[in-house]
């Protein structure tokens, strides 16, 4: 998305809410600057990592209550998630609640973690990435995710077919 410039957010948000998957994780002022630009461009939410701490998370929005924030509570990829994120996932989920985030990101590859995170976050929205990272959209929804992130499906050469498969998979579990 960044290669297209921030104006792409404004173009897309005319059709649907945009969650800017920037995985913001810096010092408080930098987080604030990144997120404020995304919100000014029309994003409804920005994905922010919780591991830099409460002060960074709290600075990642405009006045509290105006903008959505999703705290990454758990990684799908094995690139450090097993070592660093998984042991802290429930603490990060608690941080999301304390900081009045709108929701959290939980791994479709680990539905059992979605259930545990749901117990911590209550009614907060849980979004769960599937597709290239693996995992099942239906299993994520059954485990407590509200939405699945399926961006990778639309990079396929047959995005409509892939999107229809995901929809059918989710419909079977309802």
C-alpha positions in Angstrom: 0.0 0.0 0.0 2.7 2.5 0.9 4.2 2.2 -2.6 0.9 3.7 -3.9 1.1 6.5 -1.4 -1.3 7.4 1.4 -3.8 8.7 -1.1 -4.7 5.1 -1.9 -6.4 4.9 1.5 -8.7 7.8 0.6 -9.6 6.1 -2.7 -10.3 2.7 -1.1 -12.3 4.0 1.9 -14.9 5.3 -0.5 -16.0 1.7 -0.9 -15.2 0.1 2.5 -13.5 0.9 5.8 -9.7 0.6 5.6 -7.5 -1.0 8.2 -4.0 0.2 7.5 -1.8 -2.8 8.3 1.3 -0.8 9.1 2.2 -2.8 12.2 3.3 0.4 13.9 5.9 -0.3 16.6 8.0 2.7 17.6 8.4 5.4 20.2 5.2 7.2 21.2 5.7 10.3 19.0 6.6 8.3 15.9 3.6 6.1 16.4 1.4 9.2 16.8 2.8 10.7 13.6 2.4 7.5 11.5 -1.2 6.9 12.7 -2.3 10.5 12.4 -1.2 10.5 8.7 -3.1 7.2 8.1 -6.3 8.6 9.8 -6.0 11.9 7.9 -5.8 9.8 4.7 -9.1 8.1 5.6 -8.1 4.9 7.4 -10.6 3.7 10.0 -8.0 1.7 11.9 -4.3 1.1 12.1 -2.6 -2.1 13.2 -0.3 -1.2 16.1 2.0 -3.6 17.9 1.6 -3.6 21.7 5.2 -4.7 22.5 6.7 -1.2 22.6 4.4 -0.5 25.6 1.4 1.3 26.8 2.7 4.8 26.0 3.3 3.9 22.4 -0.1 2.3 22.0 -1.9 5.2 23.6 -0.2 7.7 21.3 -1.1 5.6 18.2 -4.5 7.3 17.9 -6.0 10.7 17.7 -8.2 11.7 20.7 -9.2 8.3 22.2 -12.5 7.1 20.9 -12.2 8.7 17.5 -10.1 6.1 15.8 -9.9 2.4 15.8 -6.7 0.7 16.9 -6.0 -3.0 16.5 -3.2 -4.3 18.7 -1.2 -7.3 17.3 -1.5 -9.8 20.0 0.1 -12.7 18.2 2.0 -13.4 15.0 1.0 -15.9 12.4 4.5 -16.3 11.0 7.2 -18.3 12.8 9.7 -15.4 12.4 10.0 -14.6 16.1 6.3 -15.0 17.0 7.1 -18.2 18.8 10.0 -16.8 20.7 8.7 -13.3 21.5 5.0 -12.8 20.8 3.3 -16.1 21.8 4.5 -15.9 25.5 3.1 -12.4 25.8 -0.1 -12.7 23.7 -2.5 -12.6 26.6 -0.7 -9.7 28.2 -0.9 -7.8 24.9 -4.5 -8.6 24.7 -5.0 -7.2 28.2 -3.1 -4.1 27.1 -5.5 -3.7 24.2 -8.4 -3.7 26.7 -6.7 -1.3 29.1 -5.8 1.1 26.2 -9.3 1.0 24.8 -8.3 -0.4 21.5 -11.0 -1.4 19.2 -9.6 -4.9 18.6 -6.8 -7.3 18.3 -5.1 -9.4 15.7 -5.1 -13.1 16.5 -3.6 -16.0 14.5 -5.8 -18.1 12.2 -3.0 -20.6 12.3 -3.7 -21.2 16.0 -7.4 -21.2 16.7 -6.8 -22.3 20.3 -5.1 -19.0 20.9 -8.0 -17.1 19.4 -10.2 -18.7 22.1 -7.8 -17.7 24.9 -7.5 -14.1 23.5 -11.4 -13.9 23.2 -11.6 -14.7 26.9 -9.3 -11.8 27.7 -10.7 -9.1 25.3 -14.4 -9.8 25.7 -16.3 -7.8 23.1 -13.3 -6.3 21.3 -13.2 -7.1 17.7 -10.8 -9.9 16.7 -9.4 -10.0 13.2 -7.5 -13.0 12.1 -5.1 -13.3 9.1 -5.5 -16.3 6.9 -4.3 -17.3 3.4 -0.5 -17.1 2.9 0.2 -17.6 6.6 -2.1 -20.6 6.6 -5.0 -21.3 8.8 -8.6 -21.8 8.1 -11.1 -18.9 7.8 -13.8 -21.2 9.2 -11.7 -22.4 12.1 -10.8 -18.8 13.0 -14.4 -17.7 13.0 -15.5 -20.8 15.0 -12.8 -20.0 17.6 -14.0 -16.5 18.1 -12.6 -14.2 15.4 -15.1 -11.6 14.1 -13.4 -11.1 10.8 -10.6 -12.7 8.7 -8.0 -10.8 6.8 -7.7 -12.3 3.4 -5.6 -9.8 1.5 -3.3 -12.5 0.1 -6.3 -14.1 -1.7 -6.6 -11.0 -3.9 -3.0 -11.2 -5.0 -3.7 -14.5 -6.6 -4.3 -14.6 -10.3 -7.9 -15.7 -9.6 -9.0 -13.4 -6.8 -12.7 -13.9 -7.3 -12.5 -17.6 -7.2 -10.3 -17.5 -4.0 -12.7 -15.0 -2.4 -15.7 -17.2 -3.2 -13.9 -20.2 -1.6 -13.3 -18.3 1.6 -16.9 -17.1 1.8 -18.2 -20.7 1.3 -15.8 -22.0 3.9 -17.2 -19.4 6.5 -20.8 -20.0 5.5 -20.4 -23.7 6.3 -19.5 -22.9 9.9 -22.5 -20.7 10.6 
